[in-house]
Amino acid sequence: MPVYYLEIIVVVLGLVMLMADAFVKLEDKRNIAWFAVLVLSVVFLLLFKVSWPESTEGSPFWKFYDAEKGSRGFSLFFKGIAVLTTIIVLIMAAEFRGVLLKYTAKPEDGAHPQSGLSEFFTLPVFACAGLMWMASANNLASIFVSLEAVTITFYILVAYMRRNVGSLEAGVKYLILGALSTGFLVYGFTWLFGVTGTMDLAGIKEQLALDSVNVTAALFAFALIIVALGFKVGAAPFQNWIPDVYQGAPTPITAFLSVASKAAGFIVLLRISGCFFGSGDLSEKVGAVFVVLAILTLLFGNLAALPQTNFKRLLAYSSIAHAGFLLMALASPITLVADGKEPPLLDTSIGVIAFYLGAYLLMTLLAFLVMTAVRNQQEDDSLEGYAGLAKRSPFLAFSLLVSMASLAGVPLTAGFFGKFFVFKLAIQNGACGWLIAAGVIGAAAGFYYYFKVIASMFWNAPAEGNDGPIPVSMPAKVVMVLLIIAIFAVGIVPNLILGLIK
């Protein structure tokens, strides 16, 4: 099956979900979400069976679709991240039904009591299609269209709880700052096109490598683009939107933002930065920019997370901190081994970032699954609301323990190898000492604020009014168990993730 059929299937799935909502009588609209989970699971399996064209010549469609042999494995890997994230977010969304209906507009007389719920399930599917397309986009135009397809769905989903002030505030902030970042991105792409005369990434890389390139104009284009993409990935000093948006958005959408939005931003950042790193005149300057961004992001994200008392905000600053580690990998120069051979996968920025994003998906979505289950029983998102969780639900407490330990980088978890490979890459490639020091400080700080959550769960007594048992549905429990197994499996055999990149 041609690889581009995957995006077509996902788009058709979204349209079918909308049609089912409009024309099929459903007592429980969560069935739409379960149907989407089933189809997306099939799409995930099809990732291992797709075929690629021998040549892209003569096909207007393939012109905008990266089919180079060297990048096929990474494209499929990032598509897998998009599909798997969407599946788990849809399961969270189905679990979140009660809270969502409470804060959306009441249906009119005669309308379905769950009116508006199906759109909440459908929009992530369209975002998934955009993420999948972005993983193979090789042209500035296709990058922009796919990125905005994802961003526009987030504008809607963040503010979906229309009767919740926090959700509306988050939606407005995300919309204004997101539109501003889009302006920077378009302007940066315009300058890049003006400097190189082409919109294809391969052509841009060739033009930037020429001695005749206008270095000043190219760097200005890069500066504009990095402002926009810094917003997308949550890099300092463009991260101010993250805590408020993460706190106000519906919990499943916060999870989607944390994983999918970050993956999308780094996919584009890897492709664009690769063009600049290929130029001898630009490589050193661009690398210095990434070093500064990584240091600022590592220090701000980790240190700002220390005093947080709201669990959602803590995970928001944690997301910034992990963006710092990913930027640390990107800031490390890419090297080649002797005889011009390709270096091992974990000796390249893209290999380390791919592994880190895969591990980050496992541990972050596990945390948000627990948060969704707790949020269904209480309004409190503060750390006090998780006090005594081990007594209320030992299973949820153990799941969150595994997630926090992996995020902190405890050995035998996926998060440990994620950070280990980042430091290994930085050290062996002679990265800036200040960058490595910032990484060490960030990793040490992470142990404090992640284990603060663990201490509250196991050592503190439940808060008054939040002392009842917390039920967990079977689908959510199954996914949590699978994520826990995957976290430990990758923590023991990291090649389980690396083997997916072929």
FENTA-V924945 format. One record per residue. RES is the residue in one letter. PHI is phi in whole degrees, 0 to 359 (999 if undefined). OMEGA is omega in whole degrees, -180 to 180 (none if undefined). Layout:
res->{RES/RES}
phi->{PHI/PHI}
omega->{OMEGA/OMEGA}
This chain:
res->{M/P/V/Y/Y/L/E/I/I/V/V/V/L/G/L/V/M/L/M/A/D/A/F/V/K/L/E/D/K/R/N/I/A/W/F/A/V/L/V/L/S/V/V/F/L/L/L/F/K/V/S/W/P/E/S/T/E/G/S/P/F/W/K/F/Y/D/A/E/K/G/S/R/G/F/S/L/F/F/K/G/I/A/V/L/T/T/I/I/V/L/I/M/A/A/E/F/R/G/V/L/L/K/Y/T/A/K/P/E/D/G/A/H/P/Q/S/G/L/S/E/F/F/T/L/P/V/F/A/C/A/G/L/M/W/M/A/S/A/N/N/L/A/S/I/F/V/S/L/E/A/V/T/I/T/F/Y/I/L/V/A/Y/M/R/R/N/V/G/S/L/E/A/G/V/K/Y/L/I/L/G/A/L/S/T/G/F/L/V/Y/G/F/T/W/L/F/G/V/T/G/T/M/D/L/A/G/I/K/E/Q/L/A/L/D/S/V/N/V/T/A/A/L/F/A/F/A/L/I/I/V/A/L/G/F/K/V/G/A/A/P/F/Q/N/W/I/P/D/V/Y/Q/G/A/P/T/P/I/T/A/F/L/S/V/A/S/K/A/A/G/F/I/V/L/L/R/I/S/G/C/F/F/G/S/G/D/L/S/E/K/V/G/A/V/F/V/V/L/A/I/L/T/L/L/F/G/N/L/A/A/L/P/Q/T/N/F/K/R/L/L/A/Y/S/S/I/A/H/A/G/F/L/L/M/A/L/A/S/P/I/T/L/V/A/D/G/K/E/P/P/L/L/D/T/S/I/G/V/I/A/F/Y/L/G/A/Y/L/L/M/T/L/L/A/F/L/V/M/T/A/V/R/N/Q/Q/E/D/D/S/L/E/G/Y/A/G/L/A/K/R/S/P/F/L/A/F/S/L/L/V/S/M/A/S/L/A/G/V/P/L/T/A/G/F/F/G/K/F/F/V/F/K/L/A/I/Q/N/G/A/C/G/W/L/I/A/A/G/V/I/G/A/A/A/G/F/Y/Y/Y/F/K/V/I/A/S/M/F/W/N/A/P/A/E/G/N/D/G/P/I/P/V/S/M/P/A/K/V/V/M/V/L/L/I/I/A/I/F/A/V/G/I/V/P/N/L/I/L/G/L/I/K}
phi->{999/302/297/288/297/299/297/297/299/293/296/298/302/300/293/297/298/295/293/297/296/280/240/252/280/236/289/239/284/294/300/295/294/295/297/296/300/296/294/294/295/295/300/299/292/292/302/270/236/282/242/243/287/289/214/260/286/81/239/296/289/292/302/258/234/290/239/293/301/292/247/296/298/293/300/295/297/291/296/297/301/298/292/296/298/296/301/291/295/295/295/299/298/295/291/272/307/299/295/297/294/294/251/259/298/294/294/290/301/88/279/296/297/254/301/94/286/295/297/294/277/278/301/299/292/294/297/298/299/296/295/293/296/297/296/244/291/235/220/302/293/290/298/295/297/292/296/287/299/288/295/296/296/293/306/287/291/298/262/293/278/293/260/246/299/297/293/295/298/297/296/294/298/292/295/295/289/294/296/296/294/297/299/299/296/297/295/295/297/297/295/295/295/295/286/257/77/213/250/281/298/297/293/298/298/296/292/292/279/287/293/275/296/280/298/298/295/295/292/295/299/297/299/296/293/291/296/294/286/298/295/297/269/81/273/288/262/250/256/299/286/296/301/292/291/297/290/275/290/305/305/299/284/300/297/296/297/297/261/290/296/294/298/299/298/285/300/293/299/296/291/289/295/300/293/282/293/282/256/297/284/254/303/295/290/295/299/296/297/293/297/297/299/296/297/299/291/299/291/295/300/285/288/289/284/302/272/292/245/258/295/295/292/298/291/294/293/299/298/297/299/290/298/296/294/295/293/299/293/291/283/278/298/272/243/241/278/301/65/72/286/292/287/304/305/276/259/237/299/294/293/293/295/298/297/298/294/296/293/298/302/299/282/285/294/297/298/286/296/297/299/297/297/291/296/293/255/207/277/279/260/285/296/297/292/259/297/71/299/298/279/281/205/303/294/296/296/294/298/290/300/296/297/295/296/290/298/286/97/291/305/73/237/299/297/298/291/302/289/300/293/296/295/299/297/295/289/289/260/67/293/304/299/297/294/296/297/297/296/295/299/296/296/294/297/300/300/293/283/286/285/297/294/298/299/296/293/258/251/265/279/300/291/297/92/240/246/274/294/243/287/233/292/297/302/296/295/297/296/299/298/297/293/298/299/295/298/288/297/291/292/260/234/298/295/299/275/298/292/281/263/248}
omega->{178/-173/-177/174/-179/178/180/179/-178/178/178/177/179/179/178/178/177/180/179/178/-176/-169/-179/179/-179/177/180/-176/172/177/177/179/180/176/179/178/179/-178/-180/175/176/178/179/178/180/177/-178/-175/-175/178/-179/-180/177/-179/178/-178/176/180/-180/-180/-177/179/-178/-174/-175/-179/179/-175/-177/-176/-177/-179/179/179/180/179/180/173/178/176/-179/-177/-178/177/-179/178/-177/177/177/176/175/-178/178/178/-174/-172/-176/180/-177/-180/179/-173/172/-177/178/-179/177/179/180/180/179/-178/177/-178/179/-177/-176/178/178/176/-173/-175/176/179/177/175/178/178/178/179/-180/178/-179/-179/-180/-177/-179/-177/-178/-179/-179/175/-177/-178/-179/179/180/174/177/-175/-179/177/178/176/-178/-173/-179/-178/-172/179/-169/-180/177/-176/-179/179/179/178/179/-180/180/180/-179/180/-177/-178/177/177/178/179/176/177/176/-178/-180/-179/178/177/179/179/-180/176/179/-179/-172/-179/179/178/177/-177/179/178/178/180/179/-178/-180/180/-179/178/-177/-177/176/-174/-178/180/179/179/176/176/179/-180/178/-179/-177/174/-179/-178/173/175/-176/-176/180/179/175/7/-178/-170/-170/-179/-167/-177/-178/-179/179/-178/-175/-176/172/-173/177/-180/173/177/180/177/-175/-175/-173/-179/179/179/180/-179/-179/174/-179/-179/178/-178/-179/-178/178/177/-178/179/179/-180/180/-179/-174/-171/-177/-179/179/177/179/178/-180/177/180/179/-179/-180/180/-177/178/-177/-178/-176/-176/-178/179/179/-174/-176/-173/178/176/-173/179/179/177/178/176/178/174/178/176/-179/-180/172/177/178/177/177/177/177/-179/-179/180/-176/179/-176/175/177/-175/177/176/180/177/179/174/-174/-177/171/178/179/-175/178/180/180/178/178/-177/-180/177/178/180/177/-176/-172/-179/180/174/179/-178/173/176/-180/179/179/179/-178/178/-177/-176/179/-169/175/-178/178/177/178/179/177/178/-179/180/178/-178/-180/-180/-179/179/180/179/179/180/175/180/-180/-179/179/180/177/179/180/177/179/-177/172/-179/-178/179/-178/176/-180/180/-179/177/180/179/180/-178/-176/-175/179/174/-180/-180/179/178/179/179/178/178/177/178/178/-180/180/179/179/-180/178/-178/-172/174/-179/172/177/-179/180/180/-178/-170/-173/-177/177/179/178/-180/-178/178/-174/180/178/-179/179/177/-179/-178/178/180/-180/180/-180/179/180/180/179/178/179/-179/-180/179/-180/179/178/178/-179/-177/179/177/176/-178/-180/178/180/-175/none}
